Amino acid sequence: MSWLILIVSGLFEAVWATALGKTAGFTRLGPSMVFLAALVVSMAGLAYAMRDLPTGTSYAVWVAIGAVGTVVYAMATGDEVVSPLKVLFLVGIIGCVVGLKAVS
């Protein structure tokens, strides 16, 4: 269950990171509220998962899921250019996360 919560928390990290980019320095209420709500859910889930999982592994997996999710969303919406090298490196990050899960 902790791994599932960690994955969902990582996805919420992608939500708050994306929302943060749309807050215009916290001058836009809607994205600022999404940022705050997603941040709370993401951190709470990370903290819960870390009760059972090693801190280093939990944090690395959480950050990787958030980073990949943020970039994939930006690519899907056209905010970021898709390139073969970016895709390759994102796949590399995912491979590292799978490796951490495999050895934990």
PEKA-V858673 format. One record per residue. N is the residue number from 1. RES is the residue in one small letter. SS is DSSP state (helix for helix, strand for strand, loop for the rest). PHI is phi as a letter, one per 30 degrees, with the letter a starting at -180 (999 if undefined). Layout:
BEGIN
[[N RES SS PHI] [N RES SS PHI]]
END
This chain:
BEGIN
[[1 m loop 999] [2 s helix d] [3 w helix d] [4 l helix d] [5 i helix d] [6 l helix d] [7 i helix d] [8 v helix d] [9 s helix d] [10 g helix d] [11 l helix d] [12 f helix d] [13 e helix d] [14 a helix d] [15 v helix d] [16 w helix d] [17 a helix d] [18 t helix d] [19 a helix d] [20 l helix e] [21 g helix d] [22 k loop c] [23 t loop d] [24 a loop h] [25 g loop i] [26 f loop i] [27 t loop c] [28 r loop c] [29 l helix d] [30 g helix e] [31 p helix d] [32 s helix d] [33 m helix d] [34 v helix d] [35 f helix e] [36 l helix d] [37 a helix d] [38 a helix d] [39 l helix d] [40 v helix d] [41 v helix d] [42 s helix d] [43 m helix d] [44 a helix d] [45 g helix d] [46 l helix d] [47 a helix d] [48 y helix d] [49 a helix d] [50 m loop d] [51 r loop d] [52 d loop c] [53 l loop c] [54 p loop d] [55 t helix e] [56 g helix d] [57 t helix d] [58 s helix e] [59 y helix d] [60 a helix d] [61 v helix d] [62 w helix d] [63 v helix d] [64 a helix d] [65 i helix d] [66 g helix d] [67 a helix d] [68 v helix d] [69 g helix d] [70 t helix d] [71 v helix d] [72 v helix d] [73 y helix d] [74 a helix d] [75 m helix d] [76 a helix d] [77 t helix c] [78 g loop i] [79 d loop d] [80 e loop b] [81 v loop d] [82 v loop d] [83 s loop b] [84 p helix e] [85 l helix d] [86 k helix d] [87 v helix d] [88 l helix e] [89 f helix d] [90 l helix d] [91 v helix d] [92 g helix d] [93 i helix d] [94 i helix d] [95 g helix d] [96 c helix d] [97 v helix d] [98 v helix d] [99 g helix d] [100 l helix d] [101 k helix d] [102 a helix d] [103 v helix c] [104 s loop c]]
END
